[in-house]
Amino acid sequence: MPGPKRQQTPDCCNESQQSPDSSKAAARRLWTAANARHGYDRTGARRACHLKAELDNGQQHCRKSASTDFMLTSSKYCRNVQGAEVAIEERKYPGELASPHQIRGLAEEYRKAAHLLLQLSRPGKPLTRAPFRLSAIHAIELYLTALLLQRGHAPDQIRKMQHDLSARTQHTLAAGLHLRTKTAAHLQTLSQNREYLITRYGPELAATTSQVNRLTATLEEVAVKVTVLLGSAATSRAAELVPGDEFS
């Protein structure tokens, strides 16, 4: 009588039944896929599988690769870095390290640009004045920011105000900025009517914004008075550093 049939092992689980050519082809496909996806350089198929598994596991720390000279992390590849882990320095927010006079200088450039853009506007076409409005409002914001920095406000606290000219106006008035009543009221109106957002994203509301003459007058008054305050503060500090005054 014939004996019991032996249960055959599937070909996928029996490495001995796979031909060398098919194994090489599979390895070559793994290496090619890993090389194309992750940019590995001269890694074998088995190492490519291990590295891919590390990616899928979401590893957060850079690990030194035994076969390549770069570091691997789940979201970044830090090439040509020595050591087992890489410390990424936190980037500063743009403007956080700027001085009050640098911010004022930037505001001055936007003020000049606003006047040039106003010349390109056309009568009866409110949208053609949008670039002027955007530059003018941004210049006002920068002037007020420069004064707040000079008065000791922290950059992160100023940044929390976002584009709120009303909040900036209140703080600068408390810091010694004296504005005409109409100018202070207009700065409040700019925030209440959200003219900054309308200028950027609301063409259908362009005709509801403040008059050009009023915006220009507000810009010029803020620019002049903030510049004077910053200049007087710089002069006072320079006077304190003049040698020989204590002997006069």
C-alpha positions as CSV (number, residue, x, y, z in Angstrom):
1,M,0.0,0.0,0.0
2,P,1.3,3.4,-0.8
3,G,2.4,5.4,2.3
4,P,0.7,8.7,3.4
5,K,1.4,11.6,1.3
6,R,3.9,14.1,2.7
7,Q,2.5,17.6,3.1
8,Q,4.3,19.8,0.6
9,T,5.9,23.0,1.8
10,P,4.9,26.0,-0.3
11,D,7.6,27.3,-2.6
12,C,7.5,30.7,-0.9
13,C,8.6,29.1,2.4
14,N,11.2,26.7,1.0
15,E,14.3,28.6,0.2
16,S,16.0,25.4,-1.0
17,Q,13.5,25.1,-3.9
18,Q,14.2,28.6,-5.1
19,S,16.7,28.8,-7.9
20,P,19.8,31.0,-7.4
21,D,18.6,33.1,-10.4
22,S,15.2,33.9,-8.8
23,S,16.8,34.7,-5.5
24,K,19.2,37.1,-7.1
25,A,16.4,38.7,-9.1
26,A,14.4,39.2,-5.9
27,A,17.3,40.7,-4.2
28,R,18.0,43.0,-7.1
29,R,14.4,44.2,-7.1
30,L,14.5,44.9,-3.4
31,W,17.8,46.8,-3.7
32,T,16.5,48.8,-6.7
33,A,13.2,49.7,-5.0
34,A,15.0,50.8,-1.8
35,N,17.6,52.7,-3.8
36,A,15.0,54.6,-5.7
37,R,12.8,55.4,-2.7
38,H,15.4,56.2,-0.1
39,G,18.5,57.0,-2.0
40,Y,20.7,54.3,-0.4
41,D,24.1,54.0,-1.8
42,R,25.5,50.5,-2.4
43,T,23.4,48.7,0.2
44,G,22.4,45.0,-0.1
45,A,18.9,43.8,-0.3
46,R,18.8,42.5,3.3
47,R,20.1,45.8,4.7
48,A,17.5,47.7,2.6
49,C,14.7,45.6,4.1
50,H,16.0,46.4,7.6
51,L,16.2,50.1,6.9
52,K,12.7,50.1,5.4
53,A,11.4,48.4,8.5
54,E,13.0,51.1,10.7
55,L,11.2,53.7,8.6
56,D,7.9,51.9,8.9
57,N,8.3,51.7,12.7
58,G,8.6,55.5,12.8
59,Q,11.9,55.7,14.6
60,Q,12.5,59.3,15.8
61,H,16.3,59.2,16.4
62,C,19.1,59.1,13.9
63,R,20.8,55.7,13.8
64,K,24.3,55.1,12.4
65,S,24.1,52.8,9.4
66,A,26.6,50.0,9.5
67,S,27.0,49.9,5.7
68,T,26.7,53.5,4.7
69,D,28.2,56.8,5.9
70,F,25.0,58.7,6.7
71,M,22.3,58.8,9.4
72,L,18.8,57.6,9.1
73,T,15.7,59.0,10.7
74,S,12.0,58.4,10.1
75,S,11.5,61.7,8.4
76,K,14.9,63.0,7.4
77,Y,18.2,61.7,6.1
78,C,21.2,63.4,7.7
79,R,24.1,62.6,5.4
80,N,27.7,62.7,6.3
81,V,27.1,63.3,10.0
82,Q,29.3,61.8,12.7
83,G,27.8,60.4,15.9
84,A,24.7,58.3,16.8
85,E,22.2,61.2,17.2
86,V,21.8,64.6,15.6
87,A,20.6,67.6,17.5
88,I,18.7,70.0,15.3
89,E,18.9,73.5,16.6
90,E,15.6,75.3,16.9
91,R,15.2,78.0,14.3
92,K,14.5,81.6,15.4
93,Y,11.3,83.2,14.1
94,P,12.0,85.7,11.4
95,G,12.5,89.2,12.9
96,E,13.0,87.8,16.4
97,L,16.6,88.9,16.5
98,A,16.1,92.2,14.6
99,S,16.8,95.5,16.3
100,P,14.2,98.3,16.5
101,H,16.1,100.3,14.0
102,Q,16.2,97.4,11.6
103,I,12.5,97.0,11.8
104,R,12.0,100.8,11.3
105,G,14.3,100.6,8.3
106,L,12.1,97.9,6.8
107,A,9.0,100.0,7.6
108,E,10.6,102.9,5.7
109,E,11.0,100.8,2.6
110,Y,7.4,99.7,2.7
111,R,6.4,103.4,3.1
112,K,8.3,104.4,0.1
113,A,6.9,101.5,-1.9
114,A,3.3,102.5,-0.9
115,H,3.8,106.0,-2.4
116,L,5.2,104.5,-5.6
117,L,2.3,102.0,-5.8
118,L,-0.2,104.8,-5.3
119,Q,1.0,106.4,-8.5
120,L,0.0,103.3,-10.4
121,S,-3.7,103.4,-9.3
122,R,-6.5,104.5,-11.6
123,P,-9.4,106.7,-10.7
124,G,-12.7,104.8,-10.1
125,K,-10.8,101.5,-9.8
126,P,-10.5,100.6,-6.1
127,L,-8.7,97.3,-6.8
128,T,-5.8,99.2,-8.4
129,R,-5.1,100.8,-4.9
130,A,-4.9,97.5,-3.1
131,P,-1.1,97.2,-3.4
132,F,-0.7,100.7,-2.0
133,R,-3.0,99.8,0.9
134,L,-1.2,96.6,1.7
135,S,2.2,98.3,1.8
136,A,0.9,101.3,3.8
137,I,-0.8,99.1,6.4
138,H,2.2,96.8,6.7
139,A,4.5,99.8,7.1
140,I,2.4,101.2,9.9
141,E,2.5,97.8,11.6
142,L,6.3,97.7,11.4
143,Y,6.7,101.3,12.7
144,L,4.6,100.4,15.8
145,T,6.5,97.1,16.2
146,A,9.8,99.0,16.1
147,L,8.7,101.3,18.9
148,L,7.4,98.4,21.0
149,L,10.7,96.6,20.7
150,Q,12.6,99.8,21.7
151,R,10.4,100.1,24.7
152,G,11.2,96.7,25.9
153,H,8.4,94.5,24.6
154,A,9.4,90.9,23.9
155,P,9.3,89.8,20.3
156,D,7.1,86.8,21.1
157,Q,4.6,89.0,22.9
158,I,4.4,91.4,19.9
159,R,4.0,88.4,17.5
160,K,0.9,87.3,19.5
161,M,-0.8,90.5,18.4
162,Q,-0.6,89.3,14.8
163,H,-1.8,92.1,12.5
164,D,-4.0,93.8,15.2
165,L,-3.2,97.5,14.8
166,S,-5.6,98.3,17.6
167,A,-3.6,96.3,20.1
168,R,-0.3,97.8,18.8
169,T,-1.7,101.3,19.0
170,Q,-2.8,100.9,22.6
171,H,0.6,99.6,23.7
172,T,2.5,102.3,21.8
173,L,0.3,105.1,23.2
174,A,1.1,103.7,26.7
175,A,4.8,103.6,25.7
176,G,4.8,107.4,24.9
177,L,3.6,107.7,21.4
178,H,1.4,110.8,21.0
179,L,-1.0,110.7,18.0
180,R,-3.7,113.0,16.9
181,T,-7.2,111.9,17.8
182,K,-8.2,111.3,14.2
183,T,-5.1,109.2,13.6
184,A,-5.5,107.0,16.7
185,A,-9.2,106.5,15.8
186,H,-8.3,105.5,12.3
187,L,-5.9,102.9,13.6
188,Q,-8.7,101.4,15.6
189,T,-10.9,101.5,12.5
190,L,-8.4,99.7,10.4
191,S,-8.5,96.8,12.8
192,Q,-12.3,96.8,13.4
193,N,-13.0,96.8,9.7
194,R,-10.3,94.2,9.0
195,E,-8.9,96.3,6.2
196,Y,-5.6,94.3,6.2
197,L,-7.6,91.1,5.4
198,I,-9.9,92.9,2.9
199,T,-6.9,94.3,1.1
200,R,-5.3,90.9,0.8
201,Y,-8.3,88.6,0.1
202,G,-11.5,90.6,-0.3
203,P,-11.7,92.3,-3.7
204,E,-15.5,92.5,-3.4
205,L,-15.1,94.7,-0.4
206,A,-12.4,97.0,-1.9
207,A,-14.8,100.0,-2.1
208,T,-15.5,99.8,1.7
209,T,-12.0,100.6,2.8
210,S,-10.8,103.9,4.3
211,Q,-10.0,106.8,2.0
212,V,-6.6,107.1,0.5
213,N,-5.9,110.5,2.0
214,R,-6.8,109.3,5.4
215,L,-4.5,106.2,5.1
216,T,-1.7,108.3,3.8
217,A,-2.0,110.9,6.6
218,T,-2.0,108.1,9.2
219,L,1.1,106.5,7.6
220,E,3.0,109.7,7.5
221,E,2.2,110.7,11.1
222,V,3.1,107.3,12.5
223,A,6.3,107.2,10.5
224,V,7.5,110.7,11.6
225,K,6.7,110.3,15.2
226,V,8.1,106.8,15.7
227,T,11.3,107.9,13.9
228,V,11.6,110.8,16.2
229,L,11.1,108.7,19.3
230,L,13.6,106.1,18.1
231,G,16.1,108.8,17.2
232,S,15.8,110.6,20.5
233,A,16.3,107.3,22.4
234,A,19.4,106.6,20.4
235,T,20.7,110.1,21.1
236,S,20.1,109.7,24.8
237,R,22.0,106.4,24.9
238,A,24.9,108.0,22.9
239,A,25.0,110.9,25.3
240,E,25.3,108.5,28.2
241,L,28.4,107.0,26.6
242,V,30.2,110.3,25.9
243,P,33.4,110.3,28.0
244,G,34.4,113.1,30.2
245,D,31.0,114.4,31.1
246,E,31.5,113.4,34.7
247,F,34.4,115.8,34.9
248,S,32.7,118.8,33.4
